[in-house]
Structure formats: C-alpha cells, structure tokens
Amino acid sequence: MESTNLNLAGKLLVAMPGMGDPRFSHSVVYISTHSEDGAMGLIVNKPNLKLNSKSLLGYLNIPTGPSMPDIPVHFGGPVEQARGFLLHSAEYTGDPDTLRINTDFALTATVDILKKLSEGDGPKISLLALGYSGWAAGQLEAELLANGWLICDASFEIVFGLADVDKWAMALNSLGIDPLMLSAQSGRA
C-alpha cells in the first residue's frame, strides 16, 4: 500500500459495528505508535474481569502499600498478552524508558513503573493493560480503507474518565455520531 504519511499516534481508533474480528468488537484503541513500519496501540475499554492491579503485582512479587491506587487491568490486545503496558498521564518522568506520545499521554512497559505505582510514586492517572494491538506495515491503513475503524481525538475523559462500557459510545459522540445510527454494512458511493 502506498504511504500516505498518516500518523495516528495519540489518536483513538473506534471499531465500526461490522468489525470482523470479535476481539475488537466495540473496541476503542489508543494508538501509541504509528509509522510506515506499522502501528501499536492498547484497547482502553475492555477490562480484564479476572485480574486487578493488586493481584497482578502480587504475581510479580511486588508488595503493595496502602498508597497503591486501584488501577484497572485491561485486555490491551491479542499480541503478547503476558506483557504489561501502562498508559498514563505525561507528567510522570521517573522512567527513562517511558515513551512520551504527546503532551498529555505517555506509555511505559517496565516493571520499575509498577514498583513506583505500588509505592504511590507513579503517574497521577493510568490504565494498565496486558497485551497490545499491533498492525504490520500498511495493515491498519487497509483496515481504515475497508471501513473497519473511525478515528477520533484522544481525550483524558474518554481514555481515563469514563466507565469502560461508555467509552465506545462517547468516542463516537465526539465525532458527532449517534451509535444507534451506525450500521454493520459499509459501502462506497
């Protein structure tokens, strides 16, 4: 596929109702990196109902103190599901491996940030995900052309402030789209 210089880093992908892959049905994906080599993101609205942050830290032998915030654990995507990622507010600069996506959002994938969180010294706002969503070169662009996704701006409210069940509809509303008016059928004029 021809390069379009499209860079979706820092944006949200909103799955269309006709999304063929059930793992992405009604998903909202925060895109952390996007280049001609491919893209990576985290699903931010699919909680892992079998795991919470304190039990996850227990599995990693990281003690949790009384100042440890209760951070939701999400299904970040189907790739490397045992690997953890923390999407967080960009004010946190305590880890040299933090990927600063823009002035609002950053991503860290080290055990050190989990230790900082357990001590109450991590980022102010965060979302923990196991696994990630990845696309090879040109794959995401092809899915966009096939009407699999809509693109909207990422906001703190959508990513961190809403209940997971409300994020998909709110992301669509941010585009002026009523989710009830969407059809699973797509076409071209």
C-alpha atoms as one frame of an Amber mdcrd trajectory, in Angstrom:
protein
   0.000   0.000   0.000   1.257   3.452  -0.882   2.489   5.600   2.024   0.091
   8.398   2.945   2.163   9.962   5.752  -0.786   9.302   8.044   0.321   9.333
  11.682  -2.311   8.214  14.162  -0.094   8.228  17.279  -2.088   9.827  20.078
  -5.456   9.178  18.390  -8.236   6.732  19.161  -9.496   4.072  16.790 -13.178
   3.302  17.242 -14.314  -0.063  15.897 -17.203   0.043  13.456 -20.133  -2.304
  14.180 -19.145  -4.588  11.282 -15.654  -5.238  12.670 -14.875  -8.779  11.574
 -12.557  -9.659  14.450 -14.596 -10.317  17.631 -11.610  -9.360  19.817 -12.052
  -5.802  18.555 -15.853  -5.623  18.608 -16.886  -2.240  20.075 -13.235  -1.511
  20.911 -11.621   1.833  21.495  -7.881   1.610  20.826  -5.380   4.259  21.892
  -2.620   4.355  19.234   0.769   4.835  20.860   2.981   4.481  17.784   2.309
   4.620  14.065   4.848   4.742  11.249   5.420   3.280   7.807   6.570   0.107
   9.613   3.218  -0.457  11.349   1.251   0.594  14.398   0.781  -0.311  18.045
  -1.995   0.530  20.460  -3.916  -0.526  23.543  -7.601  -1.328  23.815  -8.784
   1.002  26.584 -12.360  -0.208  27.094 -12.105  -3.978  27.643 -11.433  -4.735
  31.306  -9.826  -7.972  32.386 -12.503  -9.192  34.771 -10.284 -11.950  36.199
  -7.462  -9.700  37.371  -6.933  -6.487  39.303  -3.760  -4.429  39.687  -3.010
  -5.539  43.254  -3.266  -9.243  42.398  -1.147  -8.666  39.283   1.563  -7.032
  41.388   1.308  -9.965  43.781   2.048 -12.352  40.902   5.143 -10.244  40.185
   6.202 -10.309  43.861   5.829  -6.544  44.124   4.430  -5.581  47.533   1.516
  -3.167  47.502   1.454  -0.436  50.074  -1.552   1.462  51.420  -0.950   4.274
  48.902  -1.194   1.861  45.947  -4.025   3.080  43.714  -6.526   0.553  42.375
  -5.739   0.641  38.655  -7.986  -1.209  36.220  -6.328  -4.016  34.260  -7.420
  -4.167  30.627  -7.125  -6.528  27.684  -4.776  -4.372  25.607  -4.918  -6.619
  22.573  -4.137 -10.067  21.268  -0.353  -9.653  20.902   1.988 -10.656  23.785
  -0.832 -10.998  26.317   1.565 -11.693  29.187   3.339  -8.351  28.667   2.153
  -5.337  30.653   1.810  -1.748  29.491   0.901   1.328  31.488  -0.785   4.109
  29.522  -0.560   7.194  31.706  -0.504  10.940  32.084   2.643  12.519  30.654
   3.685  14.377  33.812   5.430  11.212  35.002   9.117  11.263  34.029  10.530
   8.759  36.527  11.375   6.041  33.984  13.936   6.609  31.207  12.114   4.041
  29.035   8.829   5.964  29.057   7.522   6.736  25.575   6.167  10.264  25.652
   3.453  10.183  22.981   2.384  13.827  23.276   1.963  16.466  25.983  -0.913
  14.527  27.587  -0.175  10.804  27.219   2.808   8.522  27.780   3.385   4.766
  27.782   5.730   2.737  29.964   6.304  -1.011  29.805   8.784  -1.675  32.603
   8.468  -3.429  35.946  10.030  -0.347  37.573   6.916   1.735  36.943   4.809
  -0.935  38.650   7.100  -0.725  41.666   6.681   3.061  41.683   2.901   2.641
  41.498   2.943   0.231  44.428   4.772   2.889  46.457   2.346   5.636  45.389
   5.041   7.402  43.326   3.802   6.617  39.807   1.856   8.716  37.338  -1.231
  10.590  38.557  -3.546   8.865  36.073  -3.010   5.487  34.437  -4.511   2.431
  32.796  -2.811  -0.950  32.965  -3.106  -3.329  30.001  -1.915  -6.844  29.319
  -1.130  -7.428  25.668  -1.299  -4.940  22.838  -2.850  -4.414  19.441  -0.374
  -4.412  16.583  -0.529  -3.876  12.841   2.122  -4.662  10.229   3.142  -2.090
   7.626   0.059  -0.967   5.684  -2.326  -3.246   7.611  -4.023  -0.517   9.653
  -4.348   1.716   6.601  -6.061  -1.154   4.752  -8.468  -1.666   7.674  -9.282
   2.050   7.625  -9.995   1.913   3.884 -12.253  -1.106   4.478 -14.293   0.970
   6.969 -13.229  -1.119   9.968 -12.343   1.877  12.129 -13.174   5.512  12.723
 -10.534   7.911  14.056 -11.108  10.463  16.796  -9.033  12.622  19.081  -7.980
  11.039  22.353  -9.136  12.851  25.459  -8.473  12.171  29.123 -12.219  11.899
  29.654 -12.639   9.090  27.133  -9.443   7.184  27.996  -9.371   7.570  31.776
 -12.552   9.263  32.991 -15.410   7.103  31.766 -16.634   3.664  32.684 -15.314
   1.160  30.138 -18.829   0.381  28.946 -19.348   4.062  27.948 -16.084   4.734
  26.097 -17.129   3.404  22.660 -20.330   5.473  22.519 -18.577   8.592  23.852
 -15.794   8.273  21.277 -18.443   8.093  18.539 -20.317  11.027  20.085 -17.086
  13.066  19.949 -17.335  12.687  16.164 -20.981  13.722  16.148 -22.126  10.139
  15.501 -25.047   8.501  17.276 -24.055   4.854  17.866 -27.671   3.787  17.266
 -27.480   5.153  13.724 -24.458   3.050  12.715 -24.921   0.036  10.516 -22.734
  -3.038  10.244 -22.994  -2.644   6.459 -20.498  -0.492   4.625 -20.105   0.596
   1.065 -18.744   3.195  -1.278 -20.585   5.868  -3.208
